[in-house]
Amino acid sequence: GSHSNAAYSSNYIVATLEKEWQDLTFANFNNMKNWLHERIEQLNKELFEKSQRKNKKMGTTIVAVGIFDNQVVVFNIGDSSAYGLTKDNKMNIVTVEDSFVGALISAGAITEEEAKNHPERHVLTQAIATKENIELHTFIDDLSNYDYFLLCSDGLTNMVENEEIQNIVRNNELTFA
């Protein structure tokens, strides 16, 4: 994020979710989905309250994927994205973009091509730690419809065209850690 303490917020969320996730066992998909949703909302409140106490902007974005059995859930806030690469070789964006240009695109006021050079393309309409209550976007589907999920920031999608991203993923030019 562009806020001065966004790196702190982002690192805090990742470290906290990673640590807590490792110790959990879920009974079913809904149990997992609800925990992840509630925990992201709690982390938002924690960071928002901290930003208020310290009078520092701590806004950041999030995109998170949870998988249980054969179901997938994707949560997002901001302009970080998740793409589902389908079995029939399509790359579908499964997140909602919380940005000024995203709203303009949805309203049909500008095209995606016009959005790439819009002067307010980095203005977010929603981010973690900028208000007490957030509207977390949720995508749920059957995992078997996809070969891959790609989570990325706008730093990737602003620099690399979707077709090139898809070719890289499809041609297995990735290193898995």
RAMO-V751933 format. One record per helix or strand of 2 or more residues. SS is the DSSP state (H for helix, E for strand). FROM is the first residue (numbers start at 1). TO is the last residue. If there is no record, write none. Layout:
# RAMO-V751933
ss->SS from->FROM to->TO
ss->SS from->FROM to->TO
This chain:
# RAMO-V751933
ss->H from->6 to->22
ss->H from->29 to->54
ss->E from->62 to->68
ss->E from->71 to->77
ss->E from->81 to->86
ss->E from->91 to->93
ss->H from->100 to->106
ss->H from->112 to->115
ss->E from->137 to->142
ss->H from->143 to->145
ss->E from->146 to->152
ss->H from->154 to->157
ss->H from->162 to->170
